[in-house]
Amino acid sequence: MVHFIKTLNLAKLTSGKPFKTRCPVAMKMIRSICAKTAKVDEKNVILSEDVNRYVWAQGIRTPMRRIRIDIDVQEHEENKIALVSIVDWPAEGYHGLLNETNE
């Protein structure tokens, strides 16, 4: 099982997008970035309910600016599945946090 921890800047990913599409675009970008990182198909990326609630917490117009996610890649029979959840981080913020990979 492979394990990744990444910080995504959703403000950068959704800048310049119409207000009513920012949260849906953010969710699609999270899914695509996780698929590229874990080297799986986008249909095999499973986002947890916590990720969905965190991104949509401020409504459709203003997704959260950053999110720190945990990607666990598991192998099932013939294909790989990436499970995505939120990482608990210190209250100080995101400054100085790096991406991590554990195999």
QUIJORA-V517577 format. One record per residue. N is the residue number from 1. SS is DSSP state (H for helix, E for strand, L for the rest). PHI is phi in radians with two decimals (999 if undefined). D_LAST is the distance of its C-alpha to the last C-alpha in Angstrom with 1 decimal. Layout:
BEGIN
n:ss:phi:d_last
N:SS:PHI:D_LAST
N:SS:PHI:D_LAST
END
This chain:
BEGIN
n:ss:phi:d_last
1:L:999:6.5
2:E:-1.84:4.6
3:E:-2.31:6.2
4:E:-2.14:8.6
5:E:-2.22:11.8
6:E:-2.31:14.8
7:E:-1.92:18.5
8:E:-1.93:20.9
9:E:-1.64:24.5
10:H:-1.22:26.4
11:H:-1.11:29.7
12:H:-1.23:29.0
13:H:-1.24:27.9
14:H:-1.84:31.0
15:L:-1.20:33.6
16:L:1.46:36.6
17:L:-1.60:36.0
18:L:-1.06:38.9
19:H:-0.98:38.8
20:H:-1.33:38.8
21:H:-2.04:35.6
22:H:-1.15:33.4
23:H:-1.18:31.4
24:H:-1.06:31.1
25:H:-1.14:29.9
26:H:-1.07:27.4
27:H:-1.14:25.9
28:H:-1.15:25.9
29:H:-1.20:24.2
30:H:-1.06:21.4
31:H:-1.09:20.9
32:H:-1.22:21.1
33:H:-1.15:18.7
34:H:-1.13:16.0
35:H:-1.14:16.7
36:H:-1.18:16.5
37:H:-1.15:13.2
38:H:-1.51:11.5
39:L:1.02:13.8
40:L:-2.27:15.8
41:L:-1.26:19.5
42:H:-1.11:21.0
43:H:-1.26:22.6
44:H:-1.71:19.3
45:E:-1.69:18.3
46:E:-1.95:19.6
47:E:-1.58:20.6
48:L:-1.29:21.5
49:H:-1.12:25.1
50:H:-1.12:24.3
51:H:-1.10:23.1
52:H:-1.06:26.3
53:H:-1.13:28.5
54:H:-1.14:27.1
55:H:-1.17:27.7
56:L:-1.55:31.1
57:L:-1.05:32.3
58:L:-1.77:34.8
59:L:1.76:36.1
60:L:-1.28:35.8
61:L:-1.40:37.1
62:L:-2.26:34.8
63:L:-1.18:31.1
64:L:-0.99:29.3
65:L:-1.23:28.8
66:E:-2.39:25.1
67:E:-2.51:22.3
68:E:-1.89:18.9
69:E:-2.06:16.6
70:E:-2.06:13.4
71:E:-1.96:11.7
72:E:-1.91:10.0
73:E:-1.75:9.8
74:E:-2.10:11.4
75:E:-1.74:13.2
76:E:-2.14:16.9
77:L:0.83:19.2
78:L:-1.79:19.5
79:E:-2.18:17.6
80:E:-1.80:14.5
81:E:-2.17:15.2
82:E:-1.84:13.9
83:E:-1.76:15.1
84:E:-1.99:16.1
85:E:-2.46:17.6
86:E:-1.53:19.0
87:L:-1.64:17.7
88:L:-1.36:20.4
89:L:-2.12:21.2
90:L:-1.16:24.0
91:L:-1.23:27.5
92:L:-1.18:28.1
93:L:2.28:26.4
94:L:-1.73:23.7
95:L:-1.12:24.9
96:L:1.52:22.5
97:L:-1.42:19.3
98:L:-2.01:16.5
99:L:-1.30:13.6
100:E:-2.22:10.2
101:E:-2.34:6.7
102:E:-2.22:3.8
103:L:-1.99:0.0
END
